[in-house]
Amino acid sequence: MAFDQLIAAGTVAKVVAAWVGNVAGGSGYGFRRAYEQGVPRRIVMEDHSNFTVGLALKAAAMGLPYLPTFTGIGGDIVRGHPRIRPVDDPFGGPSLLAVAAVKPDVAIIHVQRADREGNAHLWGNLGLTVEAAFAARRTIVTCEEIVPEEVIRSDPNRTVIPGFLTTAVVEEPGGALPSSVQGYWRRDFEPFLRYHQISRTPDGFQAWLREWVLDLPDRQAYLQHMGDATERLRVRDRRLAAAANFAP
């Protein structure tokens, strides 16, 4: 949904993605207006499958110009694609597709906890978070809480984003709301459904933009505008993983 909001606000010129829409509703109306009608500005779309956009980030994360794959051969997405091209297998196997690297200028990653050096613990559904952090030229880590270094060191295998990749670390509880953060917040589906309805028209989107962005001076005002949802969505039960013995 964040993609759709940025596009509908006129701040996007090009989209490189597998899907743009509303996870609870379906179509992203802002995206469709921009691509189909040029409202509020026309965007360029580089279409991908979920796998090829992941490969593009993975290639950049590994410092490679591209990664090969069989996925997409014979499909419409790869026809005339600016980033996906057929290549020969140097070992004599069948032809492959090469997916060129995508190296973002900035990745903004929200995690459960990090120390002041930006070493970050993250668990749950990771998606392409780790690939994006390693691929980007700069990575900003926002977190539910900044914890002492010894907390991070106590479970090194959970440190999926090392501090040497992190340009800045920001403590921002509720930084992903209304989306979920495992162990801290549950997803609130109502804002997704409400946005889906109101963003059907440009005027409706502008009303949403004023209410939830332009008229709110900071993040704290945003959380206050959510009302009692922050208490309703807070995770209070505990389902702890089994302890791991790191003794040598």
N, C-alpha and C positions, 0 to 999 in steps of 0.2 A: 504493500500500500504506500510505503514511503516513496517508491519510484513514481507512482502515479501522482502523488502530491507535488513532488519537485517538478515533474513535467507540466502539470496543469498550472503551476505558478509561473511558468515561462522561464525556468532557470536551466533547462536542459537543451542541448543542441544535438546530442547523439546518445543512443542507448545501445549498449552491448549486453545482451541478456538472453536467457532462454524463455522467460515468461514475465510479463508485467501485468499485474492485476490485483485483485482483492482476495486474500486467502479465504475469507468467509463469504464473499459475495459473487465473485466471478470476474467479469470484465473490469478493466481499469478504464473508466470513461475519459479521464484526462488524457491518458496515453492514446486512446483511440481518436479523440478529437485532434490531438496534435499530429498524429501520423496520417490520418485520413483527410483532415480538413485544414491543417496548418493553424489550428487555434489552441493556445494563443500564439504559438510559433511552430513552424514545421520542424520535425525532428528526423534525423537519419537513424535507421534501425539496422543494426547488425545482428541477424537472427542466429540463434544457437539452439542446440539441444542442451538439457541439463548437463550431460556428460561432456560435450565439447567445450562449454564455457568453463567447466571444471578443469579440463585438460589445458586450456589456455592459461589459466592461473597457475596450475601445477608446473607448466613449462617455465614460466617466469620465476616461480619459487625455486626451481632447480637450476636457474641460470642458463636455461636452454632456449634456443630460438624457436623450437617447436617440439611437439610430441606426436608420435604416430598412433594411428588407430584404424580399426576396421569400421567402427561405428559411423554411420552416415553414408556409407557407400550405397549408391542407388537412390538416395533420398533427395527430396526437393531442396532441403535447407542448404546443401553443399553446392548446388549449381551456381556457378559464377560468384562464389563466396570470396570476399576479400581476404579472409584469414584461413581458409581451409582449402588445400590443394592436393591433388593426387601426387604420390611419390612412389618410386620403385624401391623395392626391398633390396638393399645392397648385398644380401645373402641369397638372392635368387628366389625368394618366396613370392607370394601374390602381391599385387599392388596394394598400397595403403593410402590413407589420407594423412596429411600433415596439418596439425592444428597449431597455428602460430601463437606465440606467447602474448598474453595481455599483462602489462605491467602498470597497475594503477599508480597515479601520483600519490594518493593517500588512501589508506584503509582505516575505517573507524570501526573498532571491534568492542562490543560490550561483553564483559566477563563477570563471573561471580566475585572474584577477589584478585588483588594484585599487591605487590609490595611497591615501595616508592621508586624502585629502579625499573618498574614496568614488567617484572617477571609475573606472569599471569596464570592463574588456575582457571580452567574452564572445563565443565562437564555437561553431559546431556547430548542433545543432537547438535553436532558441530557444523553440519552443512559444509560450506566452503570457507569457514572462518579461518582455519589454519593456513590454507593455501593462499588466501587473500593477504594475511598478515606477512607471510614470507615473500609474496610477490611484489608488494607495494614498495615504492621508494621511501615512504614514511608511513608509520603505523601509529595511530592514536588509540590508546586503550582507555575505555571508560569502564568503571567497575562499580559493583554494589558496595564494596568496602576496600579500603587500603589497610592491609594487615602487616604485622611485623615480618621481617625477612625470614625468621625461623619458622613461621607458619608455612610459607611457600617451600622452604627447604625440607620440611617434614614429609612432603609427598612430591618428590621431584618428577615422577612420571606424569603428574597432573599438570605440570608446567608446560602447557602446549605452546605458549608464546613466550620466548625468552626475552629478557630485558634488553639485550643488545639490538633487538629489532624495534624496540619501542621508542618513538620520538617524544611522546608525552603520555602521562597517565593522569586520569581525572577521576576522582571519587564522585560518583553521581548515582545515589540510590534511586531505584526506579527508572533508570536511564533508558530502559527498553519498553516501558509501558506505552500503550496497552498490550504489547506482546509479553510473552512469558520469559522468565529466567528461572531455570530449574533450581528448586530449593529456596527461592526467594519470592517469586511472583507467579501467579497464574495468569493465563491469557484472558483478557476481557473481550468477548466477541461482539458486544453491543456497539462499541465505537466503529468497528469494521463494517457492521451492517448499516449503521447510521450514515457513515461516510459513503457507502455504496449507493444509498438512496439519494443523498443530497448532492453528490457529485455528478448525477446524471445530466445536469445542465451547467453551463458556465456560470450563471448567476448563483446557482446553488453552491458550486465550489467556492466562489468568492465569499459567500457568507460563511462557509466553513473556515476559509483561510483567515478571515477577520477574527472569528471567534477563537480559533485554536492556535493562531500564530501571531498575527499582527497586533492584536489587542492584549497580548500577554507579554510582559516585559522580560520574564526569565523563566527558567525551568521550575522554580518553586511556585510561581504563579500558575504554571501549567498543571502541576500536581494538585494544587488547591482547587483548580477549576474542575478536576476530576471528581471532586466531592468525596463521598464516602467510599468510592470505588477502591481507593488505595488500601483501606482497611479490609474490604471484602476480598481483594485479590492477594493479600499478603499470605504467603505460605507459613503456616504455624506448626503443622505436624512435621515429624522427623522420620526419615527412612534412611538411616545411615548405612554406608557401605561397610563391609567387614574390614577390620584393622589389617594393615599390611606391615610385616616385620621387615624393616630395612637394615637390621643389624648385619655387619659384615661377617 
